[in-house]
Amino acid sequence: MDILIEGREKLLESCGEGDRQFLYGAAGNLCRIHEQPEKTIGFLNQCVNLAAGEKNPALEIVALIRLAAAYKYDDNHPEAMKRLKENFRE
């Protein structure tokens, strides 16, 4: 798995925004499966930032839900709820 995560840097340099969104999401999912919550949260935060920058509400909602789930899997339920409430009030 580390090889896949490290290889993403080269991929990120040569791909468009939509592909970056996918790569960060995939890396976050792999880290979640391998119980690496800090890395998961970092990658999924990147997904949220990319979606917000693209002004794509559909992608941003999906990324926020996945980020909240990452906090939930890390047993940080207050942060999960905070993220959902902050971003869905808008």
C-alpha positions in Angstrom: 0.0 0.0 0.0 2.8 2.4 0.8 4.0 2.1 -2.8 0.6 3.1 -4.1 0.5 6.1 -1.8 4.0 7.2 -2.7 3.3 6.8 -6.4 0.4 9.2 -6.2 2.8 12.1 -6.0 4.0 11.5 -9.6 0.4 11.0 -10.7 -0.8 14.2 -9.1 1.8 16.2 -10.9 0.5 15.1 -14.3 -3.3 14.9 -13.9 -6.2 17.3 -13.9 -8.4 18.4 -11.0 -11.0 15.6 -11.4 -8.3 13.0 -11.4 -6.7 14.6 -8.3 -10.0 14.3 -6.5 -10.2 10.6 -7.4 -6.6 9.9 -6.4 -6.9 11.7 -3.0 -10.1 9.8 -2.3 -8.7 6.5 -3.3 -5.6 7.1 -1.1 -7.8 8.1 1.8 -9.9 5.0 1.4 -6.8 2.7 1.3 -5.5 4.4 4.5 -8.9 3.9 6.2 -8.9 0.2 5.3 -5.3 -0.1 6.7 -6.3 1.8 9.9 -4.3 4.9 9.3 -6.8 7.6 10.4 -4.4 10.6 10.3 -3.4 9.9 6.7 -7.1 9.2 5.8 -8.2 12.5 7.2 -5.4 14.3 5.4 -6.2 12.9 2.0 -10.0 13.5 2.5 -9.4 17.1 3.6 -7.6 17.5 0.2 -10.7 16.1 -1.5 -12.9 18.7 0.3 -10.5 21.5 -0.6 -10.3 20.5 -4.3 -14.1 20.2 -4.5 -14.6 23.6 -2.8 -12.1 25.1 -5.2 -13.9 23.7 -8.2 -17.1 25.1 -6.9 -18.7 21.7 -7.3 -21.3 21.2 -4.5 -22.0 17.6 -5.4 -18.3 16.6 -5.1 -18.0 18.7 -1.9 -20.9 17.0 -0.2 -19.5 13.5 -1.0 -16.1 14.5 0.2 -17.5 16.0 3.4 -19.5 12.9 4.1 -16.4 10.7 3.6 -14.3 13.0 5.8 -16.9 12.9 8.6 -16.9 9.1 8.3 -13.1 9.1 8.7 -13.4 11.0 11.9 -16.1 8.6 13.0 -13.8 5.6 12.3 -11.2 7.4 14.3 -13.7 7.5 17.2 -13.7 11.3 17.0 -17.5 11.6 16.9 -17.6 15.3 18.0 -15.4 16.3 15.1 -17.4 14.3 12.6 -20.6 16.0 13.8 -18.9 19.4 13.7 -17.7 19.0 10.1 -21.2 17.9 9.0 -23.0 20.7 10.8 -20.6 23.5 9.7 -20.7 22.6 6.1 -24.4 21.7 5.7 -25.6 24.9 7.3 -24.5 26.9 4.3 
